[in-house]
Structures are given as structure tokens and as C-alpha cells.
Amino acid sequence: MSKCESEGASIVLLGSFNPGIFQPAWFGAHGLIRPEEADTATINVIHPEVCAFATSWFSIQVLRDRFVAQASDAGHYLALCDLVLGVFQLLEHTPFDKMGLNRFLHFRMPSEEQWHAVGDLLAPKEPWHGILRRPGLRSLYIQDAPEELASGGTTVKAMPFIRVEPSLAVSPGVFIEVNKHHEATGANTTRALIEILHTTWKASLDNAEQIAHHILKQVAKK
């Protein structure tokens, strides 16, 4: 049976941000992280155009148009959500209109035969015979139909994207990423997306795991 050996989750926001304020000291001063976490954070860069730092359990990267918070331990995923909610309760007037709720998993396959079976299932080789010498799955994206959500005067479209490709972390392994992408239009896009984050984060994580296991179960049946 395939085994998940490495994983992570991230919350990505697209809008207009002021990177210079997103420093460990700011997080500590507002009680978003413990003082000792702020003091020992690893700072990669602090600049008006980009800020990036990491603690023992999460990392933050902020550009003018992009905010990313990430954790790589499932035990910290709910805390990651709480952290982002806390940030934008303080910065409630920060405008953003797109959000990605992401989970990515690396599975070690029990054999090379099972590893190849993933590509055989999702991207059959027959159409490529006669034109390619040894066709193989490099990367596959699948999009589900968008779901429309409404909140007050704001409309949000939610679109799941799934990416499958060979893992670079484990061998033989498969990498599966599920991105629940949201695009908001209307009166208060920031408030609408924060509410969706608050109410659907855990369900999004669970759904990503369900999708990954569904794919791998189809392989195991072959």
C-alpha cells in the first residue's frame, strides 16, 4: 500500500499587501505568535517589496500582490488557519480577491510497477505510441467545475485544481496537490474570503486527502 511520507498545506491570498509590516516582531507584538517564536524566527528577507521568514512550524512569504502562509506538519494546519485569520482581523482593510487553499502530499509507492501504474491510469500511453519512444506522465492538471457561492453582496467562485506528477521527495513516489481556488467579486471580497477560510479550511484539507486516496485506490485495484 502507498504511504504518505511528506506533506504540507498553504493558504495563498492574491491582492494588495504591504510586505514590510509582515515581520516576526509585528506578529509577536500583536500576540499572533509567542515572543520567543518572534525572537528565534529565521528571517530570509525583509524589504518593502518582499518579506519572508520561518518559525519552527510555519513560514510566511509576502509580496506586493501575494501572501503565502505554509506549514508542513498536519498537526499545525488548524493553527495555520487561526494565524491567517488573526492577521486579517487586524488588517481587515487589506484588499484581496483571490484565495487558494492548498494541500500537497508525497506518497511512496510500494513498487516501480505501481508507480508506473499511476501514469498508465491517468495518462494512457496508447495515443502516444508510434510518435514517442517512451511516453510517461510528467505532470497532469485536472480542474473540476466551479461552484458559485454568495455572501451578502459578494459572489465567490470556487474551483478545485488537482496536480499529479512524480515526487521529487520520495522514490518511487507520487506527488498530489489539491488547490481549492476562490475568486471573489462584489462589495467586500476580503471579508467574504476570510469567512470562507474560517468555515471551509478543515473540509478543504480533508477533501484533498480523499482525492489523493481515491486516485491511489484506483491504482491498487489494477
C-alpha positions as CSV (number, residue, x, y, z in Angstrom):
1,M,0.0,0.0,0.0
2,S,1.2,3.5,-0.8
3,K,2.3,5.6,2.2
4,C,2.3,9.4,2.6
5,E,5.8,10.3,3.7
6,S,5.8,14.1,3.3
7,E,3.1,16.7,3.1
8,G,2.2,20.3,3.6
9,A,-0.6,22.9,3.4
10,S,-0.7,26.5,2.4
11,I,-3.1,29.5,2.3
12,V,-2.4,31.8,-0.6
13,L,-4.0,35.2,-1.0
14,L,-3.8,37.5,-4.0
15,G,-4.4,41.2,-3.7
16,S,-2.5,44.2,-2.5
17,F,-0.2,43.9,0.5
18,N,2.4,45.9,2.3
19,P,5.3,43.3,2.7
20,G,7.3,45.5,5.1
21,I,4.9,45.1,8.0
22,F,4.8,41.3,8.0
23,Q,7.9,40.8,10.2
24,P,8.3,38.4,13.1
25,A,8.3,41.3,15.6
26,W,4.9,42.5,14.3
27,F,3.4,39.0,14.7
28,G,4.8,38.8,18.2
29,A,3.7,42.4,19.2
30,H,0.1,41.5,18.3
31,G,0.1,38.2,20.1
32,L,-0.2,36.2,16.8
33,I,2.9,34.1,17.8
34,R,4.8,33.7,21.1
35,P,7.6,36.3,21.9
36,E,10.2,33.5,21.8
37,E,8.9,32.4,18.3
38,A,9.3,36.0,17.1
39,D,12.8,36.3,18.6
40,T,14.1,33.0,17.1
41,A,12.4,33.2,13.7
42,T,14.6,32.7,10.7
43,I,14.4,35.8,8.6
44,N,15.1,35.2,4.9
45,V,14.4,38.8,3.7
46,I,12.7,41.9,4.9
47,H,12.3,44.6,2.2
48,P,9.5,46.9,1.1
49,E,8.9,44.6,-1.9
50,V,9.1,41.2,-0.1
51,C,9.2,39.8,3.4
52,A,9.9,36.1,4.1
53,F,10.6,34.3,7.4
54,A,10.1,30.9,9.0
55,T,9.5,29.6,12.5
56,S,9.7,26.0,13.8
57,W,6.2,25.3,12.5
58,F,5.2,27.7,9.7
59,S,6.6,30.0,7.0
60,I,5.4,33.3,5.7
61,Q,6.2,35.0,2.3
62,V,4.6,38.3,1.3
63,L,5.0,40.2,-2.0
64,R,3.1,43.3,-3.1
65,D,0.5,41.1,-4.7
66,R,0.8,37.8,-2.9
67,F,0.6,36.4,0.7
68,V,1.6,32.8,1.4
69,A,1.4,31.0,4.8
70,Q,2.6,27.4,4.9
71,A,3.0,24.5,7.3
72,S,4.4,21.1,6.7
73,D,3.0,19.2,9.7
74,A,-0.6,18.1,9.7
75,G,-0.7,18.8,13.5
76,H,-0.2,22.6,12.7
77,Y,-2.8,23.0,9.9
78,L,-5.6,24.3,12.1
79,A,-3.1,26.7,13.9
80,L,-2.0,27.9,10.4
81,C,-5.6,28.9,9.6
82,D,-6.0,30.6,13.0
83,L,-2.8,32.5,12.3
84,V,-4.1,33.8,9.0
85,L,-7.5,34.7,10.4
86,G,-5.8,36.6,13.2
87,V,-3.6,38.6,10.7
88,F,-6.5,39.7,8.7
89,Q,-8.7,40.5,11.6
90,L,-6.1,43.1,12.4
91,L,-5.6,44.1,8.8
92,E,-9.3,43.9,7.9
93,H,-9.0,46.6,5.2
94,T,-6.3,44.8,3.3
95,P,-7.8,44.2,-0.2
96,F,-7.6,40.7,-1.8
97,D,-10.0,38.9,-4.1
98,K,-8.4,35.5,-4.8
99,M,-7.6,32.7,-2.3
100,G,-6.1,29.3,-2.7
101,L,-6.5,26.6,0.0
102,N,-3.8,24.0,-0.8
103,R,-2.7,20.6,0.4
104,F,0.2,18.6,-1.1
105,L,1.2,15.1,-0.4
106,H,4.1,12.8,-1.4
107,F,3.3,9.1,-1.4
108,R,5.9,6.4,-1.6
109,M,4.6,3.7,-3.9
110,P,5.2,0.0,-2.9
111,S,6.9,-0.8,-6.2
112,E,8.0,0.7,-9.5
113,E,5.2,-1.2,-11.2
114,Q,2.6,0.6,-9.0
115,W,4.4,3.9,-9.6
116,H,4.1,3.4,-13.4
117,A,0.5,2.3,-13.0
118,V,-0.4,5.8,-11.8
119,G,0.6,7.2,-15.2
120,D,-1.0,4.3,-17.1
121,L,-4.3,5.1,-15.3
122,L,-4.3,8.9,-15.6
123,A,-2.5,9.3,-18.9
124,P,-2.7,6.2,-21.1
125,K,0.3,5.6,-23.3
126,E,-1.6,4.2,-26.3
127,P,-2.3,7.6,-28.0
128,W,1.4,8.3,-28.0
129,H,2.7,5.0,-29.4
130,G,4.2,5.5,-32.9
131,I,5.2,9.1,-32.3
132,L,7.1,9.0,-29.0
133,R,9.7,6.3,-28.0
134,R,8.9,6.1,-24.2
135,P,5.9,8.3,-23.2
136,G,5.5,8.9,-19.5
137,L,3.4,11.1,-17.2
138,R,5.4,14.2,-16.2
139,S,2.6,16.4,-14.9
140,L,-1.2,16.3,-15.1
141,Y,-3.7,19.1,-14.1
142,I,-7.4,18.4,-13.7
143,Q,-10.0,21.1,-13.0
144,D,-13.4,20.4,-11.6
145,A,-16.5,22.5,-12.5
146,P,-16.6,25.8,-10.5
147,E,-19.1,26.2,-7.6
148,E,-20.6,29.6,-7.0
149,L,-21.0,30.9,-3.5
150,A,-22.8,34.1,-2.4
151,S,-22.2,36.1,0.8
152,G,-24.1,39.4,1.1
153,G,-23.2,41.5,-2.0
154,T,-20.2,39.3,-2.8
155,T,-20.0,36.4,-5.3
156,V,-17.3,33.7,-4.9
157,K,-16.4,31.1,-7.5
158,A,-14.6,28.0,-6.0
159,M,-12.7,25.8,-8.4
160,P,-10.7,22.7,-7.4
161,F,-7.5,22.0,-9.3
162,I,-5.6,18.8,-8.9
163,R,-2.0,18.2,-9.9
164,V,-0.4,14.8,-10.1
165,E,3.3,14.1,-11.0
166,P,6.3,12.1,-9.9
167,S,7.5,13.0,-6.5
168,L,10.9,14.7,-6.1
169,A,10.8,13.9,-2.3
170,V,10.4,10.1,-2.3
171,S,11.3,7.4,-4.9
172,P,9.4,5.7,-6.3
173,G,6.8,8.3,-5.3
174,V,3.8,10.3,-6.5
175,F,3.1,13.9,-5.7
176,I,-0.5,15.0,-5.5
177,E,-1.6,18.6,-4.9
178,V,-5.1,19.9,-4.5
179,N,-5.8,23.6,-4.8
180,K,-9.2,24.9,-3.9
181,H,-9.1,28.2,-5.8
182,H,-11.5,31.0,-4.9
183,E,-12.2,34.2,-6.9
184,A,-14.4,36.9,-5.3
185,T,-16.3,39.8,-6.9
186,G,-18.5,42.3,-5.3
187,A,-18.8,44.5,-2.3
188,N,-16.3,43.1,0.3
189,T,-14.1,40.4,-1.2
190,T,-11.7,40.3,1.7
191,R,-14.4,39.7,4.3
192,A,-16.1,37.0,2.1
193,L,-12.9,35.1,1.6
194,I,-11.9,35.2,5.2
195,E,-15.3,33.8,6.1
196,I,-14.8,31.0,3.6
197,L,-11.3,30.3,5.1
198,H,-12.8,30.2,8.6
199,T,-15.7,27.8,7.6
200,T,-14.1,25.5,5.0
201,W,-10.4,25.1,5.8
202,K,-10.7,21.7,7.5
203,A,-13.1,20.4,4.9
204,S,-10.7,21.5,2.2
205,L,-7.9,19.6,3.8
206,D,-10.0,16.5,4.3
207,N,-11.2,16.7,0.7
208,A,-7.7,16.9,-0.6
209,E,-6.8,13.7,1.2
210,Q,-9.9,12.0,-0.1
211,I,-9.0,12.9,-3.6
212,A,-5.4,11.6,-3.2
213,H,-6.5,8.3,-1.7
214,H,-9.2,7.9,-4.4
215,I,-6.6,8.1,-7.1
216,L,-4.2,5.7,-5.4
217,K,-7.0,3.2,-4.7
218,Q,-7.8,3.0,-8.4
219,V,-4.1,2.1,-9.0
220,A,-4.2,-0.5,-6.2
221,K,-7.2,-2.2,-7.9
222,K,-5.3,-2.9,-11.1
